[in-house]
């Protein structure tokens, strides 16, 4: 719906192409509301989304959000601000918009209420500083006037309703928005320079081209293509005193993007996929030069490849596949010169294809040579498709699971010889978790009755696995230590794996088991590569990333929220 004076598109076109926004002169005097109303110009605005009957949920209903794993234990100010305010400015950050939606009560909106605001080109206009989006709760916009960088938004209070309003953004940064009633009473003022969700001017300084969904892209962490700080709704904190742990970084998915955090918990953005898309999988090459990621397109199941350059001087070549398709199981070879992945063609991009349908294609990309090859086993038998790919230490084999058609039986673990293109069956109901420097495989069970069991295969030419798990425990998520003689893992007395879990350590043969942590739910351990087997990162209570010093048993929080798919980097 278009309001007041003109269609927004026409008004923006009349203004011409926006240049990079420039800060306003701090010495200039900010006009008062009266001055803006008297001498300011009327601003066209567009309501890109609304819900006339929306009401805030009750505090009892909202408590279910506050007490959820994502927000439980967060600073009260962080939780209360969206709940107690009716006016917000957003900047195209999917993670911030998600938090605002959840914490303001807008999670009760009817489906599609904001659909006109989140089309890719509309979100890009926010990211490129071409437009402003205002979220107006329990008020209705009547008029907008502007004088320099100051805006006065005239609103009418209503008992129900929300509006999402778009304005053209001028060259000046930052802006001031004052919301007043028709009687002139100020109900709220937002000064972007001091606004808690203001991403800073670094967005405007980034001139890097936005990614094409079908082409590899280059980003360096120093260029920080989106917000240069932790997502606004993650409480800031002073890091604890440094320990003897070596420095490290963590790459993880944050909302719909990829983020890079250091050992002090400082977060930088690595990607800026459109707000309608999201990163679904990623892998870092062994030399920490590149991150390759899969990007889901909109609300479909179609995915494309993207990449971020970490320490490499060279660009990756472009690889193309028939679209639409899903991208799964990114796996780098030990030398970092090849990437294995599964491409699944989609007949209907709105529907996913499950394993067992015979649609998967196994591809190996030779990155330095710019070649791509689809490979198929010469002895597939009745099995189809691929999941959970891992390379052998000598890069001759790919370990992966294949399925009987329509998943009529348990998944079968194979070693796929890339030189002969033949499959060697290793075991049923298991998948490879890790491989040590001596070539021993750590595998986890998948079958009913043995779920949550750890096994060891000393050689994948042998099909006799050695059990490492006692019958009264459920163990999973195991990782070999850097030296290859110990295993860190999660363990629970609940044999279904649904109860509380702690971190445990054992020797490579399953002996000398000992508990390391006392948290209610600790899991997904990752060793620090240069920590001499004494430091482990892990996830507590589903979201919090912690560092454990094994020798002392001390833990400290690194991030209050990190998705479970994280990888550890060791800076040179």
N, C-alpha and C positions, 0 to 999 in steps of 0.2 A: 504494500500500500504506500502511495506517495503522498506527502503532506506539505502544507504551507504554500510554498511559492513555485517550486519547479521540480521536475523529475531529476533525481540525483545524478543519473548518468549524464544528462544534458548539462547539468551544472558543473560536473567534474570536467566534461569535455571542454566547456567554455573556459575553464581555468588553465587548460593545456596540460602538458606532462609535468608532474611535480618533480622538482629537483630534490636533492637530499635535504631533509629538514635541517635548519640551522638554529642554534640556541638563540633565544631572545636576549636582548641587552639587559643585564641584571640591573643596570642603573636606571632603566626606564621605570616609570611609576605605573603600578598595576591599576587600571581603572576600576572604579567602584561599580556595584551593581546598577546604581542609578545612572552612571555615565554610560555603561554598556547599553542600557535600555534606551537612553536618550539619543546617543550619537552612534551606537553600533549598527551594523548592517544585519538584516534578517538572513538567517542561514537556512537553506533547504535541507530537509532531513527525510530519511526514508525509514519506515518501520519494516524491517526485513523479517520480523517474526513477532508473534504475540499469542497470548492466551487470556481471553477476557474473563474467564471464570476461575483462574488460578487463585488458590489461597495457600498461605504457608501451612505446612503440616503442624500438628501440635508438638509441644516439646517432648511428649512421650514418644511420638512417632520419630521425631528427629534424633532422639537418644540412640536409636538403633544405628544411626550413621556415626554419631560421635563415639560410640563404643565399639565400632568395627575395628578390625585389625589395621586398616589404613590410617585411622585417626586416633585410636585408643592411646591415651597417655600423652597426646600432643598438648602444647601450651594452650591454656584456656583462651588467651587473647587471639590466637590463631583460629580457634574454633568459633569464638563468639563474634568476631568482626563481621563475617558474612551473614550471620544469623540476626544481627542487630542493626544492619544497614540495608537501605533500599536502593542505593545507587552505586553502580560500578562502571569502570572503564576497562575494556579488555583489549588485548594486543595480538591475538592470533595464536597464543600459546595453548596447545591442547591440554597440557597438564594443569595449568592455572584455571582454564575454563571448566575442567572436570571438577576441580576442588571447589570452585565457586558454586557450581551447580549442586554439588553434594551438601555443602555447608550452609548455603543460604536457604535450602528447602526446595530449590528448583528441580530436584530429582523427581518431584511429583508432577512435573509438566506432562501434558499429553504428548504422545509421540508426534514428531514432525513440527512442533511449535516453533522451532528455530531453524527449520530446514532451509529457508531462503537466505540465511546468514552464513551457512557453513559450506556452501558450494566452493570448490577449490579456488576459483577466481576471486570470490569475496574474501576468503581467508587470506589470500595472497595480498590483497589490497591493504589489509591490516599489517601484515608483515613488512610490506614495502613502504609503510608510513603514508599511504595515500588516503586512508579513511580512518575514522574513529568509530568504535562501537560502544554504545552506552546500554547498560542493562538497567531498566527502570521498573522497580517492583512496587506494586500497590500505589502507583501514580500513573497519570496519563499526560503525555507531552502535549503542550499547547503551542509553544513557540520557542524558537532558539535565536538568540542574537549574539553577535560577536563584535568585539573591539580589540584589535591586535590579537594577543594570545589568550584573551579572556572571553569566556563564553558564559552567558546567562541562559539557563534552561528553565522556562516557565512550565510548571507542572500542576496538575490537579489531583489531589488525593482521591483514591477510590478504595472501596472495601475489598475488591477482587481485581486481579489482572496483573499482567506483566507485559512490557514492551521491550523489544530489542531494536535499538535505533542506530542508524548509520548516518554519519556526517562526513563531508570532505575535510581532510586534515590540511591545514595551511603549512607554510614553510617553517613557522616558528615551533620551537621545542624548548621546554615543555609547555603544556597548556594548563589553564585553570578553568574548572567547570563549577559554577555556582547554581544550585537548584533552588528555585524560589516559587512560592505560590503566586496566584494572580493578584493577591493582595500585597505582594512584596515581601512576605515572610521567608527568610532563608531557612531551608530545611536541611541542606547539606552542601558542603563545598569540598571539592577534590582538587588539590594542587599536584599535578603529576610529578613534580620534582621530589615531593615528599610522600608520594602515594606508595603504599605497600606492594602493589602489583606492577609498578612501573619498571619496565625491563632495562631502562638506561639507554643512552644514545648510541651504544655500540651497534645496535641493530641497523641504525641509519648509516653507520660508517662502513658496514659490510657491503662491498660492491660485487661480491661473487655471484655468478649466475645461479639461478635456482635449478634444481635437478630435473632432468627429463626422466620420466619413469622407465624408459627403455634403454638408457645409456648409463654406463658407469660414470660416477662423478668424483671429483677430488675435493676434499676439505682437509685442512690441517687444523689441529686443535687450537693453535694460536689465533686462527681467524675467527673462531667462535661464531658460527653463523646464526645462532639464536642466543637466548639469554645467557649472559656471562656470569650468572650466579645460580645458586641452588633454586629450584622452583619456589615461588614466593610463599607457598603454604607449608613449606618444610621449616620448622622452627630453627632459627640460627642458634649457634652455641659456641662457646670457647673450647677449642680442642684441649684434651688433657695433656699433661706434660709428655714430651716425647719419650718413647721407650727405646730399647736397643734394637728393635725390629728394623730391618732394612727398609728404605723407602719403597713404596709401591703405589700403583694406580689400579683402579677398577673400572672396567667398562660394563655397563648394564643398560637395560631398557628403562627409561623414565617416562611414564605416560606412553605416548606414541613415538618417542624419539629414542636416540642413543645418547647416553651421557658418559662423561669421564670424570671420576672422582679421585682425589689423591688421598694419602693416608691421614690428612688432617680433616677430611670431610668436605673439602672445597670442591664444588661441582661445576663443570663446564659442559656446554652442549656440543655434541659432535655432528648432529644431523639436524635438518629442518625439513622433514617430509611434510607435505600439506596436512592440515588438520583433519582432513577426511581420510587420510591414510595412516598406517602405523607400521613400525618395524616389528617383524614377527620372528626373525632368527638372525643370528650374526656369528661370525667366526673371525678370530685374529690370527694372522699368519705367525709361524714360530719365531720369526725375526722381528716381530712387532712393527712391520712396515705398513700394513694395510688392515683395515677392517672391512670385510665384505658382509653385506646384510641383505635380507629379503624384505621387500616393502609391499605390504598388502594395499591394494588399490581400492579406496572407497569402502563401500559396504559389500563388495564382492569377495570371492575367494581367489581372485587373480592376483598374482604377485610378480614383482620385477626385482632385478638385482641393482644394488647401489654399492658404492664403496667410499671409504674415508681413508685418506692418506695420513699415516701417523709419522713415520720417520723415513719414508722412501723418497728418493729424488725423481723416480720415474713414474709415469702414469700407467695404469693398467689398460690393456686393450679392451675394445668393445666386443661383447659377446651377445648374440641374439638367438632367440628361440621362438618357435611358433606360439603366437598368443591366441587366446588367453591360456595361462598356465599357472600352476602353483609351484613354489620353490621350497624344497625341504632338505634338511640334513646337510648343511654346509660343513665340509671337512677338509682342512688343509693337510697336505702331505708333510712329513717331518722336515723336509728341506725347504718347504714353502714355495716350491716352483709349480705345484699343481693343486687344483681345487676340485674335489669330488662333490657332487650334489645330485639331488633327485629332482627332475622336472616332471610334473604331472599335468598333461594337457587336460583342459576343462571343456567339455561340450557345452556346459551351461555355467558361466562364471559366477552365478548366484548360488551354486551348489558345490559343496566340497566332494572330493572323491576319497573314500576310505581305502585303506590297505586291503588287498585281497581282490580288487576289481581288475587287476592286470593292466593298469594304465601308466604305471611309473616308468620313467626312462632314466637310466643311470648315465650321467655325463661326467667326463673328466676334462677340465680346462687347463691347458698349458699356458700359464700366464705370461711367462717371458717370451714364448714363441708366438703367442696370440692364436693358438689353435684350440679347437674344441672337438671332442669326439664322443659320440654316443656308443657305449659299450654294452654288450649283452653276453651272458654266459652261454657256452656251447652245450652245457648239460643242465638246463634249468629244471628238468624233471617236471613235477606238477606245480612247483612253487612259482610265485609271481611277486612283483613289486619289491621295494626296498625300504628299510627304516634303520635308523641308528647306525650310521656309517662311522667307521674309524679305520685309520691306516695302521699297518704294521710298522715296526721301527725301521725296517729296510725298504719300505714303500713298495714291496712286491705285492702285498695283499691288501684288499679292502675287507674289513669285517663288517657284516651287516646281517639283518634279519629279513627273511622272505616268508611268504604266507601261502597256505593252500587257498585255492579260489574261494572267494566269499568268506574267508577266515573260518573255514570249516574245521580247522585244527589249530594247534598251538604254533606260534612263530618259530621258525627254525633258524639257528645261528650258523652262518657259513663264513668261511674264508674264501674270498674270490681272488684267484691268481690272475693278476692283470697281464702276465706274460703269456699264459696258456689259455686265458679266458674260460677257465674251468672252476666250478664250485666244489669246495670240500666241506662236507657237513661236520660241524663241531658238536652241536648239541641242540636239543629242543628246549623250549621254555626258558632260554637264557639270552642275555645281551651283554656285550662287552662294555664295561665301565671304564677301564683304564688298562694301560700296559706299562710295565716298568722297563728300565734300561736293559735288563737281562732278558727281556722278551716274554716274561710271564704275564698272562692275561688275568685280570680281575673281572669276574663276570657276576651278574646278578640274575636271580631267577625270576621268571615271569609267570610260571604256571600256577594253577590253583593248588593250594596245599603247601606250596613251597615259596610263595611270594614273600619277599623280604629275607632271602637267603643269599649269602655270599659264597662264591666258589673261586678256585684257582685252577688255571690251566697252564702248566709249566711249558707246554709246547703245543701249538695248534696242529701239530701232526699227530698228537695224542688226543683221543676223545674221552679220556677218563678224568673228569674234573675232581678236585679235592675239596671237600666241604670245609668251610672256615667258620660256620655259624652253628652254635648250639641249638638244640631243638626247642629250648624255652625262650628264645629271643627272636626278634625280627630285626634284621640288619639290612641297611641299604645305603646307597650314595657313597660307596667306598672309593678312596683314592690312594694310590701308592705314594709314599714319601719320595722326595727328590733322590734319595740314595737307593730307593727301590727295595728296602728291607722291612718297612713298616707300612701299615694301612690305617688311615683315619676313616671313620665311618659313623653313621647315625645308628642308634640302637634303641629299641623299645621292648618292654615286656609284653605289650599288646601285639599278639602275633598277626593281627590284621593290618598293623602299621598305622592304625588310626589314633592311638594313644599318644601321650607325651613321649618325647625322645630326647636323648642326650648324645653328646659326642663321646666316642670311645676310640681307643688306640690299641692295636695289637701287632704282633710280629707277623711277618709275611706268611708264616705257616699256621696262623690262627691262635698261637699261644700268647701268654702274657697279656690277656685282655684287661684293660682298666678304663674306668670312667673318667672323663676329663671335665665335663660341665654339669651344672645343676639347673639349667634353665628349663622352663616348662616345655619348650618345643624348640630344640636346636637341631640343625641339619645343614645339608649341602656344603660340606667342608671343602676348602681349597687351600693347598699349601702355598706359602710364599716360596718361590723358586730359590731365592738366595737366603732363606732364613735358617739354613743348616738344620732343617727338620724340627725347628722349635716354634714356628709361628704358623697359625692356621686362621684363615678367614672362614666365617660361617654365618648362616642366617638364623636369627632367633625370632620366634613368634611370627613366622611367615614373611616378615618384611624388614626387620632391623639387621643391618650388616655389622658384625662384631669381629674383633681380632682377639685371638687366644694365644697367650704365651704358655706353651705346654709345660715348661720347666717350673714356672711359678704358679700356674693355674689361673693367672689374672686375665680378665677380659676387659675390653673397652669398646664402646660403640663407635663405629666409623660413620655410618649413615643411619638416620632414623627410618628411612624407607628406601629399599632397593629391591627390584624385582629378582626373582630367584635365578634368572638366567644371567649370571654375571661371570666375567672372566678377569683374571688377575694379570697385570702387567708388572714387570720389574724394570724400572728405568735403568739405562746404562750408567 
